[in-house]
Amino acid sequence: MTQQGELRLSTGSVSVYRNISNGTLSVKHKGLVVGHCDYIELEDVSLHVNNAGAQRIKDGGNKEVVAWATGYPTNIEGFLPYKGRNLPPLITRYTFEVMGWDKGIYFNPKKGINWLDEDGYVIEKLGYLEVRANGRMNGAEV
């Protein structure tokens, strides 16, 4: 993580979700899956839930994408383009200092329809989030 005022290279905003079928993270840009990765760090993060889809899973339905994070990637590892697509060109972006680092973040539609931190508090916005393909997520509020 960078300190306040440092420059970071970043693409435009992307959406990330855990792809259970292939064991990676799927990365979307402008509505299209552009590739898959093993690890990604995002800044200025919004957490999203499709409530109807989460309820379907809770009621015993099939798996589907119901939770994802949207933000600006600052680090990505193991990226493999999908169908010849790639991340958009890099831009320079300022970062900010975050507080309360290293809280575990999770979403489990069988336990509810909200993103929660490790203490059980509902969260919707983070300054920073790191996501691993195994599902482990750590984040920090601004």
N, C-alpha and C positions, 0 to 999 in steps of 0.2 A: 504494500500500500504506500502511496506517496504522501508526502507532507504538504501542507497548505502552500499554494503558490507554485508548486512544481508543474512543469508541462508534461502532459501524457499524450501519446498518440492514440487515437481512437477512431473507430469507424462510426457511422451513424448509428442510431438506436437499433438494437436487435431484440428479438424475443427468444427466450431459451426455455426448453422444457425437457424433462427426462424422457428418453425414448426407451420404453421397457422392452420393445421388440428387438432392438439391436444393442442394447446395453450402453448407449452413448447419450450425449446431450444433443438435441436437435437445435440448430440455430436458424432463425427466420429473420429475413430482412425484407421490408415492404411486402409482407404477406406470403413470401415464398421461402421454402426451406433452401438455404444456400449451402448447408453442410452440417457435419456432425463433429463433435469434439469430445475430449475426455475431461477437460477442465476449462472453466472460464471465470473471469472476474469482471464484474459490472459495477459501474458507478451511476448515481442518480437513478435508483432502481424503484420501479413500481411493481407490486405483486398483484396478480390477477387471478380470479376464480370464475369459472363458468358454473354458477350455482345450480342450474338445471342438470348439467352433466354430472356434477358432484352428487346430486341427489339420486340420479339414476344408478351410479356406482354404489352408493350407500344402500340402495334398495336391491342390490344384487345384480346389476346390469354389467355389461361388458366393459373392459377398460377402454378409456378414451382420454384425450388430452383435456383436462379440466383445470389445470393450474400451470401458470407460467410466469416468468419474470421478464420485465422489459427494462433495458438500460443501455448504457454506453460501455462497450467492452474495453478494458484496459490491458487484459492479458488473456491469451487463449492458447491452449496446448492440445496437440494431437488433432488439429483441424483437418478434415477431409472434405473437399468440395463435393456437392451432390449435383449430379447431372451437368457437370461442367460449370456450375455456378461458383461464385466466390464471394467473399466479403467485399463490400464497396471500398473505394480508395480511402486511405487513412487521412484523418484530419487531426489537427492539434487541438487539445482540449485542456482547460484548467481543471484541477481537482481541488477538493476541499478536505479539511480535516474532519474526521468523524469521531464520535464519542461512543463509549460502550461497546468496543470491539469484541468480536469473537463470541457472539451469542449464536447458539444453534437455531436454525430456522427450519420449519417443516410444514408440510401439508399432507394430511391423510383424510381423504373424503369419507372414509368409514368412521372417522371420529368427529367430523364436523366439516363445515364448508368455509373455513377461514384459514389463512396462513397464521401460524403461531410461532412465537419464539420459545426457547427452551423452558421459560418460566410459565408458559401458557397464555401469554398476553397476545391479543390479536394485533397483527401488524399489516400495513398496506404499503408503506413507503420506507425505503432504506437509502442511506448514503452510499453503502457499499455492500456487495454480495459476492461471495465466491461459491461456485457450484462444482461438484465432482460428479462424474458419471455414475458412481455408486449411490448417489442420492444425498450425500452429506452436503449440507449448506451451512455456511457461517455468514453472518451479516452484522452490520452496524448501523445504528440510527444516526442521523445528523445531529 
